[in-house]
Amino acid sequence: SVLSRYENQITILSDYLEEFPETDEPVWILGRQHHLNTDKSKLLLDVSARLWFTYRRKFSPIGGTGPSSDTGWGCMLRCGQMMLAQALICRHLGRDWQWEKHKKQPEEYHRILRCFLDRKDCCYSIHQMAQMGVGEGKSIGEWFGPNTVAQVLKKLALFDEWNSLAVYVSMDNTVVIEDIKKMCWSPGQSSGVAHGSAHVHRSALGQNKNTAGLCPGWKPLLLIIPLRLGINHINPVYIDAFKECFKMPQSLGALGGKPNNAYYFIGFLGNELIYLDPHTTQSFVDSEENGTVDDKSFHCQQAPHRMKIMNLDPSVALGFFCKEECDFDNWCSLVQKEILKQQSLRMFELVQKHPPHWPPFIPPTKPEVTTTGAELIESTDKLFELEEEFEILSV
């Protein structure tokens, strides 16, 4: 029956798309425009290509004695994984890469997947995220909000040398151009410490190799903007600006949903949001001996869900990916033109200079240890010892 579901994926999704209203309005998916009446199949491929992370069961207990499933509490963590995975796909494979069943995928694809497997030695696993959340005041098994997930990803990225991301989480609804450029142009570590850590990463993630296709210096940017778009309900004044974000070529969608019920929003049609739902429990999947991953359960086999924008909880986090500096400059121009124009109540601010009343901005760096994040967080004492340093660097 499981195989039958996989084989019927296209049929199921195509039938669902027939239920979309008859309209000439475009469907937007992560910066790409689709039209239901002309390229329904392309829309299908675009949705199914996104990596889909859901609840899992039967993985090794978190922390050795903790839960072996994240059902009921890990949905926002899974949404954070999906947003980050989309950034890594854009980083290594490009936004237009498409996934097809039974088709051999490049090594970079399997390596991305291995970053998210439910194992303590995978850099963005549920184990890593849950335990790093302890430093954010979240007990293992406690539900996270969008901002907490963003802070956890920012910390874990410090240990991820293969993807080499600069993760910027905005503060007080303000994106500071000067700080982002300072962070993305920070010289990379070349000390023995970094080389030692890279050696450990090889055992967990496969053969290490240099970041490819990028000019030295600029680190690819993962920009996350946590927002509160209302008090108890989303303020309608923000809706148009919120939708504009999904049109940007740098879009990674949004984290949000309803109270204690998180979704990964990837696009919209009219006033309905399109999202991937992590609330399906699947069994743990590990990598094969050759490093590949049986990936069928990591691509959504169900119809894309929709919800009215006005039903969205006002606590959200927008995501954007800028592989090169020109992408970021283009994003800044789009924000000025499409988000900040004629807005009496702005969704967020974009400023050139670091606000003088803020503490100085110090780009975060990896702590001077010779372990990966996986090994670091196995020691609770070490985690809390480094937490104060993390908080200083994160300001």
C-alpha positions as CSV (number, residue, x, y, z in Angstrom):
1,S,0.0,0.0,0.0
2,V,2.9,2.3,0.7
3,L,4.4,1.7,-2.7
4,S,1.0,2.3,-4.2
5,R,0.9,5.7,-2.6
6,Y,4.2,6.6,-4.1
7,E,3.2,5.4,-7.6
8,N,0.0,7.3,-7.4
9,Q,1.6,10.6,-6.3
10,I,1.1,12.4,-9.6
11,T,-2.5,11.3,-9.9
12,I,-3.3,12.3,-6.3
13,L,-1.8,15.7,-6.6
14,S,-3.2,16.3,-10.1
15,D,-6.7,15.5,-8.8
16,Y,-6.2,18.0,-6.0
17,L,-5.1,20.7,-8.3
18,E,-8.4,20.3,-10.2
19,E,-10.0,21.6,-7.0
20,F,-8.3,24.9,-7.2
21,P,-10.7,27.6,-8.3
22,E,-11.0,28.5,-11.9
23,T,-8.8,31.6,-12.0
24,D,-6.2,33.4,-14.0
25,E,-4.4,34.4,-10.9
26,P,-0.9,33.0,-10.7
27,V,0.3,30.6,-8.1
28,W,3.6,31.6,-6.5
29,I,6.0,29.0,-5.1
30,L,9.2,30.3,-3.5
31,G,9.8,33.0,-6.1
32,R,8.5,31.1,-9.1
33,Q,5.2,31.9,-10.9
34,H,2.9,29.1,-12.1
35,H,-0.4,29.3,-14.0
36,L,-3.0,26.6,-13.2
37,N,-4.5,26.7,-16.7
38,T,-1.2,26.2,-18.6
39,D,1.6,24.6,-16.5
40,K,-0.1,22.6,-13.8
41,S,2.5,19.8,-14.2
42,K,5.3,22.3,-13.5
43,L,3.5,23.4,-10.4
44,L,3.3,19.7,-9.3
45,L,7.0,19.1,-9.9
46,D,7.9,22.3,-8.1
47,V,5.9,21.4,-5.0
48,S,7.1,17.8,-4.9
49,A,10.8,18.8,-5.3
50,R,10.8,20.5,-1.9
51,L,12.4,18.4,0.9
52,W,9.6,17.4,3.3
53,F,10.5,16.7,6.9
54,T,7.9,15.3,9.2
55,Y,7.6,13.7,12.6
56,R,9.6,10.5,12.9
57,R,9.7,7.6,15.2
58,K,12.2,4.9,16.3
59,F,15.3,7.0,16.1
60,S,17.9,6.8,18.8
61,P,16.8,8.5,22.0
62,I,17.7,12.2,22.1
63,G,20.5,12.8,24.7
64,G,20.7,9.0,25.2
65,T,17.6,8.8,27.5
66,G,15.2,11.2,25.9
67,P,12.4,10.7,23.4
68,S,12.8,8.5,20.3
69,S,10.0,10.3,18.4
70,D,9.1,13.9,18.0
71,T,5.4,13.4,17.4
72,G,3.4,16.1,19.0
73,W,6.2,18.5,19.7
74,G,8.7,18.7,16.9
75,C,6.6,20.3,14.1
76,M,8.3,23.7,14.2
77,L,11.7,22.1,14.3
78,R,10.8,20.1,11.2
79,C,9.6,23.4,9.5
80,G,12.9,25.0,10.3
81,Q,14.7,22.0,8.8
82,M,12.6,22.4,5.6
83,M,13.4,26.1,5.3
84,L,17.1,25.4,5.8
85,A,17.1,22.5,3.4
86,Q,15.6,24.7,0.7
87,A,18.5,27.1,1.3
88,L,21.0,24.3,0.9
89,I,19.4,23.1,-2.3
90,C,19.6,26.6,-3.7
91,R,23.2,26.7,-2.5
92,H,24.4,23.5,-4.1
93,L,21.8,22.6,-6.8
94,G,20.1,25.8,-7.7
95,R,16.5,26.9,-7.3
96,D,15.4,25.3,-10.6
97,W,16.6,21.8,-9.6
98,Q,13.8,19.3,-9.7
99,W,13.4,15.9,-8.0
100,E,12.1,12.9,-9.9
101,K,11.3,9.5,-8.5
102,H,13.7,6.7,-9.6
103,K,16.1,9.2,-11.1
104,K,19.7,9.2,-9.8
105,Q,20.4,12.4,-7.9
106,P,23.8,14.2,-7.6
107,E,26.0,13.5,-4.5
108,E,25.3,17.0,-3.2
109,Y,21.6,16.1,-2.9
110,H,22.3,13.0,-0.8
111,R,24.8,15.0,1.3
112,I,22.2,17.6,2.0
113,L,19.7,14.9,3.1
114,R,22.4,13.4,5.4
115,C,22.6,16.7,7.2
116,F,19.0,16.2,8.4
117,L,18.8,12.5,9.3
118,D,17.6,11.7,12.8
119,R,21.0,10.9,14.2
120,K,23.0,12.8,16.8
121,D,26.0,13.1,14.5
122,C,24.1,14.8,11.7
123,C,24.5,18.6,11.9
124,Y,20.8,19.6,11.6
125,S,19.1,16.5,13.0
126,I,16.2,16.6,15.5
127,H,18.8,15.6,18.1
128,Q,21.0,18.6,17.4
129,M,18.1,21.1,17.3
130,A,16.3,19.9,20.4
131,Q,19.5,19.9,22.5
132,M,20.7,23.2,21.2
133,G,17.2,24.5,22.1
134,V,18.0,23.9,25.7
135,G,20.3,26.9,25.6
136,E,17.3,28.9,24.3
137,G,15.3,27.9,27.4
138,K,13.4,25.1,25.8
139,S,13.3,21.6,27.4
140,I,13.7,18.6,25.1
141,G,10.2,17.8,24.0
142,E,8.9,21.3,24.4
143,W,7.3,23.1,21.4
144,F,9.4,25.8,19.7
145,G,8.3,29.1,18.2
146,P,9.7,30.6,14.9
147,N,12.3,32.8,16.6
148,T,13.6,30.0,18.8
149,V,14.1,27.8,15.7
150,A,15.9,30.6,13.9
151,Q,18.3,31.1,16.9
152,V,19.0,27.4,17.0
153,L,19.8,27.2,13.3
154,K,22.1,30.2,13.7
155,K,24.1,28.4,16.4
156,L,24.3,25.1,14.6
157,A,25.5,26.7,11.4
158,L,28.7,27.7,13.1
159,F,29.7,24.0,13.2
160,D,28.7,23.4,9.5
161,E,31.8,23.9,7.4
162,W,30.6,22.2,4.3
163,N,27.7,24.5,3.6
164,S,29.5,27.5,5.2
165,L,26.4,29.6,5.7
166,A,26.2,33.0,7.3
167,V,22.9,32.9,9.3
168,Y,21.5,36.3,10.2
169,V,18.4,36.5,12.4
170,S,17.0,40.0,12.5
171,M,16.4,41.8,15.8
172,D,13.5,44.2,16.6
173,N,12.0,43.8,13.2
174,T,15.1,45.5,11.7
175,V,17.5,44.2,9.0
176,V,20.8,46.0,9.0
177,I,22.6,45.9,5.7
178,E,26.0,46.9,7.2
179,D,25.9,44.0,9.7
180,I,25.0,41.5,7.1
181,K,27.8,42.5,4.8
182,K,30.2,42.5,7.7
183,M,29.2,39.0,8.6
184,C,29.2,37.6,5.0
185,W,32.6,39.1,4.2
186,S,34.2,37.9,7.4
187,P,37.3,35.9,6.7
188,G,36.9,32.2,7.1
189,Q,38.7,30.2,9.7
190,S,41.9,28.6,8.5
191,S,43.4,27.6,11.8
192,G,44.3,24.1,12.8
193,V,41.1,24.1,14.9
194,A,39.0,24.5,11.8
195,H,40.9,21.7,10.0
196,G,40.5,19.4,12.9
197,S,36.8,20.0,13.0
198,A,36.5,19.4,9.3
199,H,38.2,16.1,9.8
200,V,35.5,15.0,12.3
201,H,32.8,16.2,9.9
202,R,34.0,13.8,7.3
203,S,33.0,10.8,9.4
204,A,29.5,12.1,9.9
205,L,28.7,13.6,6.5
206,G,30.9,11.8,4.0
207,Q,34.0,13.1,2.2
208,N,34.6,16.7,3.0
209,K,35.3,19.0,0.1
210,N,35.7,22.7,-0.5
211,T,32.7,24.8,-1.1
212,A,32.2,24.9,-4.9
213,G,31.2,27.6,-7.3
214,L,31.7,30.6,-5.1
215,C,34.2,33.4,-5.0
216,P,36.3,33.3,-1.9
217,G,35.1,35.7,0.8
218,W,31.3,36.0,0.6
219,K,29.5,33.4,2.6
220,P,26.1,32.4,1.3
221,L,23.5,34.2,3.4
222,L,20.5,32.6,5.2
223,L,18.4,35.6,6.3
224,I,15.6,34.9,8.8
225,I,13.2,37.7,9.9
226,P,11.0,36.8,12.9
227,L,7.9,39.0,12.9
228,R,4.8,39.6,14.9
229,L,2.1,40.7,12.4
230,G,-0.6,41.5,14.9
231,I,-1.7,40.8,18.5
232,N,-4.1,37.8,18.4
233,H,-4.7,37.8,14.6
234,I,-2.7,38.9,11.6
235,N,-3.3,42.6,10.8
236,P,-4.8,42.9,7.3
237,V,-2.5,45.8,6.6
238,Y,0.4,43.3,6.3
239,I,-1.1,40.8,3.9
240,D,0.0,42.4,0.6
241,A,3.6,42.8,1.9
242,F,3.6,39.2,3.3
243,K,2.5,37.8,-0.1
244,E,5.2,39.9,-1.9
245,C,7.9,38.0,0.0
246,F,6.9,34.8,-1.8
247,K,7.4,36.4,-5.2
248,M,11.1,37.3,-4.5
249,P,13.6,35.0,-6.2
250,Q,15.5,34.8,-2.9
251,S,12.4,33.5,-1.0
252,L,12.6,30.5,1.3
253,G,9.0,30.9,2.4
254,A,7.9,31.3,6.0
255,L,7.6,29.5,9.3
256,G,4.4,29.8,11.2
257,G,0.9,28.3,11.5
258,K,-1.5,28.2,14.4
259,P,-0.7,28.0,18.1
260,N,1.3,24.8,18.7
261,N,0.7,23.8,15.1
262,A,3.5,24.7,12.8
263,Y,3.6,24.7,8.9
264,Y,6.2,25.5,6.3
265,F,4.6,28.1,3.9
266,I,6.0,27.9,0.4
267,G,3.6,30.1,-1.6
268,F,0.1,31.4,-2.2
269,L,-2.8,31.6,-4.5
270,G,-5.0,34.7,-4.0
271,N,-5.6,35.0,-0.3
272,E,-4.7,31.4,0.5
273,L,-1.3,30.2,1.6
274,I,0.2,27.0,0.3
275,Y,2.2,24.9,2.8
276,L,3.9,21.7,3.6
277,D,2.6,20.0,6.7
278,P,5.0,18.1,9.1
279,H,2.2,16.4,11.1
280,T,2.7,12.9,9.6
281,T,4.7,10.4,11.6
282,Q,7.0,8.2,9.6
283,S,9.7,5.7,10.6
284,F,13.3,6.7,11.0
285,V,15.4,6.4,7.7
286,D,19.1,6.1,7.8
287,S,21.7,6.4,4.9
288,E,22.8,3.4,3.0
289,E,26.3,2.0,3.1
290,N,27.2,3.9,-0.1
291,G,26.0,7.2,1.4
292,T,22.8,7.5,-0.5
293,V,19.4,8.0,1.2
294,D,16.1,6.3,0.3
295,D,14.4,9.6,-0.2
296,K,10.8,8.7,-1.2
297,S,9.5,9.7,2.3
298,F,11.3,13.0,2.2
299,H,9.1,14.4,-0.7
300,C,5.5,15.1,0.0
301,Q,3.2,12.4,-1.4
302,Q,0.1,14.3,-0.5
303,A,-1.7,17.3,-2.0
304,P,-0.3,20.7,-1.0
305,H,-2.4,22.1,1.8
306,R,-3.9,25.6,1.7
307,M,-5.2,27.9,4.4
308,K,-6.7,31.4,4.4
309,I,-4.0,34.1,5.2
310,M,-6.4,35.6,7.8
311,N,-6.2,32.3,9.8
312,L,-2.5,32.6,10.2
313,D,-1.1,33.1,13.7
314,P,0.7,36.5,13.7
315,S,4.0,35.1,14.9
316,V,6.0,34.1,11.8
317,A,9.5,34.1,10.4
318,L,10.3,34.9,6.8
319,G,13.3,33.2,5.2
320,F,15.5,34.4,2.3
321,F,18.7,33.0,0.7
322,C,21.4,35.1,-1.0
323,K,24.1,32.9,-2.6
324,E,26.2,35.9,-3.7
325,E,26.4,39.6,-2.7
326,C,24.5,40.6,-5.8
327,D,21.6,38.5,-4.7
328,F,21.5,40.3,-1.4
329,D,21.7,43.7,-3.1
330,N,18.9,42.7,-5.4
331,W,16.8,41.6,-2.4
332,C,17.4,45.0,-0.7
333,S,16.2,46.8,-3.8
334,L,13.0,44.6,-4.0
335,V,12.3,45.3,-0.3
336,Q,12.6,49.0,-0.8
337,K,10.4,48.8,-3.9
338,E,7.8,46.2,-3.0
339,I,7.7,45.9,0.8
340,L,8.4,49.4,2.2
341,K,6.6,51.4,-0.5
342,Q,3.5,53.3,0.7
343,Q,3.3,51.2,3.9
344,S,1.8,53.2,6.8
345,L,2.6,50.2,9.0
346,R,5.8,48.5,7.8
347,M,6.2,44.7,8.2
348,F,9.9,45.2,9.0
349,E,12.6,47.9,8.5
350,L,15.6,47.8,6.3
351,V,18.4,50.2,7.4
352,Q,21.9,50.8,6.0
353,K,23.8,51.5,9.2
354,H,23.9,49.7,12.5
355,P,21.7,51.6,15.0
356,P,23.9,53.6,17.3
357,H,21.9,52.7,20.4
358,W,22.3,48.9,19.8
359,P,25.3,47.0,21.2
360,P,28.2,46.6,18.6
361,F,27.7,43.9,16.0
362,I,30.2,41.1,16.3
363,P,29.9,38.4,13.6
364,P,29.4,35.0,15.3
365,T,32.3,32.6,15.1
366,K,32.7,28.9,16.0
367,P,33.9,28.4,19.6
368,E,37.5,27.3,19.9
369,V,36.8,23.6,20.3
370,T,38.0,20.7,18.3
371,T,34.6,18.9,18.1
372,T,31.6,19.2,15.9
373,G,28.3,20.6,17.2
374,A,27.1,17.0,17.6
375,E,29.9,16.1,20.1
376,L,29.7,19.5,21.8
377,I,26.1,19.2,22.8
378,E,26.5,15.7,24.2
379,S,28.0,17.5,27.2
380,T,25.3,19.5,28.9
381,D,27.9,21.2,31.1
382,K,29.9,22.3,28.0
383,L,26.7,23.5,26.3
384,F,25.9,25.9,29.2
385,E,29.5,26.9,29.6
386,L,29.5,28.1,26.0
387,E,25.9,29.5,26.1
388,E,27.0,32.9,27.5
389,E,29.7,33.2,24.8
390,F,27.0,32.4,22.2
391,E,24.7,35.1,23.5
392,I,27.4,37.7,23.4
393,L,28.4,36.8,19.8
394,S,24.7,36.7,18.7
395,V,24.0,40.3,19.7
